[in-house]
């Protein structure tokens, strides 16, 4: 159901992101990184990609 419904997918992603931000003591960027991976090797490049894409808005 979630994979076929954009609204539910977006809600699920937002819920997981909020959970990860809370787990990171409110740090938005650590939460974004943890959303992808807690392994620094993968976490930091993901944070950089998200940040770079956010500059396009």
ZIRAFEN-V442100 format. One record per run of one state. SS is the DSSP state (helix for helix, strand for strand, loop for the rest). FROM is the first residue (numbers start at 0). TO is the last residue. Records with the same first field share a line. If there is no record, write none. Layout:
SS=FROM-TO ; FROM-TO
This chain:
loop=0-0 ; 4-4 ; 23-26 ; 36-38 ; 54-56
helix=1-3 ; 5-22 ; 27-35 ; 39-53
